[in-house]
Structure formats: C-alpha cells, structure tokens
C-alpha cells in the first residue's frame, strides 16, 4: 500500500478554464500521465489538512478533489487560468473555492489577508 494519496481526477472533458499552457491533457497519457500524477501525489502527501489552503498556480484545479478532503477552505491564485470557469466546475460538485487571477509576487489583498505572521 502506498503512503501517498492517490490523485482524484474528473474525466478530462469536465475540466474548464484550460489554456494552451495547462498540462491537464498529459495526466491521462500512458507512462507520462503516471509521472504527472505522481508529482502531484508527492505534493499532496505534504499537506497536513486544516482550515484553509492556498493553491498557487491552480490551473484547471486538478488538486481540488483531494484538497477538499483535508481542508475546509480552498483558495487559489493563477496568472492565466479562468478563475470563474474553474470555480464553477467544482461548485457544481459541492466544492466551493475562492479563486483569483494574480501574481504571487504581488498578492491581491484578499489573498494576502489570509496569511498570518507567527
């Protein structure tokens, strides 16, 4: 049994907000797809769960099914993905996300207010 979570995915045609840079098409390819999934699974294994999480570079939202299992609130920031379209895909499945377009080097106020100083 693997110590890493298995990446949960929607059928590829159900993802929205995809642009030409989104690697979602690779996740279902033989061999290469397993490498893409494994990369995400390694990252998900580091997530401890909790009140909220910020996905920087959310793309098509490939991690949202898994993150929904361990976090109460999912926030996302992406330069190019359609925040509205991606959010709608997951809202239809009962997964509410707070997604925005923006740059991690210039965080929008609504995202920067989520961070706490220790």
Secondary structure as the mmCIF struct_conf table of DSSP 4:
data_model
#
loop_
_struct_conf.conf_type_id
_struct_conf.id
_struct_conf.beg_label_comp_id
_struct_conf.beg_label_asym_id
_struct_conf.beg_label_seq_id
_struct_conf.end_label_comp_id
_struct_conf.end_label_asym_id
_struct_conf.end_label_seq_id
BEND BEND1 UNK A 3 UNK A 4
HELX_LH_PP_P HELX_LH_PP_P1 UNK A 5 UNK A 8
HELX_RH_3T_P HELX_RH_3T_P1 UNK A 12 UNK A 14
BEND BEND2 UNK A 17 UNK A 17
TURN_TY1_P TURN_TY1_P1 UNK A 20 UNK A 21
HELX_RH_3T_P HELX_RH_3T_P2 UNK A 23 UNK A 28
BEND BEND3 UNK A 29 UNK A 29
TURN_TY1_P TURN_TY1_P2 UNK A 30 UNK A 31
HELX_RH_AL_P HELX_RH_AL_P1 UNK A 32 UNK A 45
TURN_TY1_P TURN_TY1_P3 UNK A 46 UNK A 46
STRN STRN1 UNK A 50 UNK A 56
TURN_TY1_P TURN_TY1_P4 UNK A 57 UNK A 57
TURN_TY1_P TURN_TY1_P5 UNK A 59 UNK A 63
HELX_RH_AL_P HELX_RH_AL_P2 UNK A 64 UNK A 70
STRN STRN2 UNK A 71 UNK A 78
BEND BEND4 UNK A 79 UNK A 81
HELX_RH_AL_P HELX_RH_AL_P3 UNK A 83 UNK A 91
TURN_TY1_P TURN_TY1_P6 UNK A 92 UNK A 94
STRN STRN3 UNK A 97 UNK A 101
STRN STRN4 UNK A 103 UNK A 103
TURN_TY1_P TURN_TY1_P7 UNK A 104 UNK A 105
STRN STRN5 UNK A 106 UNK A 106
HELX_RH_AL_P HELX_RH_AL_P4 UNK A 109 UNK A 112
TURN_TY1_P TURN_TY1_P8 UNK A 113 UNK A 114
#
